[in-house]
Amino acid sequence: MNTPDSPALTPASLQDALLSVLTTAGSATLSAPEIAHAIAPEGDWHGLLMPIRRAAVELALAGRLVIYRKGKPADPNDFRGVYRLGLPRHD
């Protein structure tokens, strides 16, 4: 895909890429580094970690994904440390 500095990688396109990676993962949750590797397998994926976090918070607030901390849903406005992302479950 594009590097984080690329004008083609807008917040909206990053959100789309993030959701696409999670859709491919199915019911599994993924860490931010796993998602960054999937988006930029040969690029500087480290530069995507903070933009992924910001996109995840926006998507979680919109109900389009869930942020997990220690296996439980976390408050998108107040979470720290290691986290994983997943699509909302409808069971």
Protein Blocks (a to p, Z undefined) as FASTA:
>chain_A
ZZfklmklcfklmmmmmmmmmmmnomaccdfklmmmmmmmmbcfklmmmmmmmmmmmmmm
nopaccdeehiacdfklcghjddddddddZZ
